[in-house]
Amino acid sequence: MQDMLRRYGSSLTGAFVALVAFWLLVLVILPNLTLFEQSFRPYLPVVDVGGPKDTYSFNNYAKFLNNPVVWNLFGFEVTVPVHLKTFLSTVFFSGVVTFITFLLSYPLAYYLAKVVEPRSLPTLILLLFIPLWVSEALRAFAWYIILTFNGPLNAVLVGIGLLDKPVRWQNGVLTAYDAIVIGLVYTYVLFMLFPIYGSVQSLDRNQIEASEDLGAKWWQTHWRVILPHAKPGIASGCVMVFMLSAGSLLVPSVLPSTSSNWFTQTIQQWMLESQDWNTGAAYSFLYILLCTVVVALVMWLFKVKLSDIAK
């Protein structure tokens, strides 16, 4: 605060603080508190709101465990609540998206940070930013066209002989979520790339050269020198991509299969189709809580601290 006062003066600093406070309080905290309060109240006709039936309970949250279905999980049939199945599927495939974006981003981040010539770097970064100039909706619909049965992807793969005949990507070649995973990877890959790039760029090149001089192979240099140094960027990118993928609504709605269902679509169905905002609010907060637990468990498993993500 003292630095801001010295740099901008009391008037401009006060304006900054007021705008931030307004954004946090009015646009974030109060709406979420209202939604949280509504999640404990029943869905009632307008005439009954505020009456004897309008009481607080956990009934909206309990709906999460209703409607059991049989789920074929890795060859085993298990009975789980349908919404729990949707949540677990969403978390799993969000993790798949996160892993794929890491595999794509790390080599490119290393290339941009340590291999490419400095004079070429701005042009390459500009080319990477071009997709962000187009709205997410247009990019999702573009992938819808690409993945159609008679789309360009099938035409290219059949033309070069990798496929004997076109396949229906949106119905799932490997899983029911193939098209959704492809769309999410394309949409959020840069959110993984640039945190890793920032971490790798700060690594002293002498450490890489010292590792090579000591006889380390290229993969040993990456495993023991570069990856540990890039840990904060990797952690930050993984958390962002996972949470953005798990919270995505547009891509799963544009690129679904006949049997795929993202948890955000379930929340949308409660709020817009059923007009039950109370249950939708309960599912929203339950989703935030469960995703936070998943992220915390993964951070504990890989020994990543919150300070690493905040760097």
HELIX and SHEET records of a PDB file:
HELIX    1   1 GLN A    2  LEU A   24  1                                  23    
HELIX    2   2 LEU A   25  ILE A   29  3                                   5    
HELIX    3   3 LEU A   30  GLN A   38  1                                   9    
HELIX    4   4 VAL A   46  ASP A   48  5                                   3    
HELIX    5   5 ASN A   59  ALA A   62  1                                   4    
HELIX    6   6 LYS A   63  LEU A   65  5                                   3    
HELIX    7   7 VAL A   82  TYR A  110  1                                  29    
HELIX    8   8 TYR A  111  VAL A  115  3                                   5    
HELIX    9   9 LEU A  121  PHE A  129  1                                   9    
HELIX   10  10 ILE A  130  TRP A  133  5                                   4    
HELIX   11  11 GLU A  136  ILE A  146  1                                  11    
HELIX   12  12 PRO A  152  GLY A  159  1                                   8    
HELIX   13  13 TRP A  169  ASN A  171  5                                   3    
HELIX   14  14 ASP A  178  GLN A  201  1                                  24    
HELIX   15  15 ARG A  205  ASP A  213  1                                   9    
HELIX   16  16 TRP A  218  THR A  221  1                                   4    
HELIX   17  17 HIS A  222  ILE A  226  3                                   5    
HELIX   18  18 LEU A  227  HIS A  229  1                                   3    
HELIX   19  19 LYS A  231  ALA A  246  1                                  16    
HELIX   20  20 LEU A  250  VAL A  254  1                                   5    
HELIX   21  21 PHE A  263  GLN A  268  1                                   6    
HELIX   22  22 GLN A  269  GLU A  273  3                                   5    
HELIX   23  23 TRP A  277  LEU A  301  1                                  25    
HELIX   24  24 LEU A  306  ALA A  310  1                                   5    
SHEET    1   A 2 PRO A  68  LEU A  73  0                                        
SHEET    2   A 2 PHE A  76  PRO A  81 -1                                        
END                                                                             
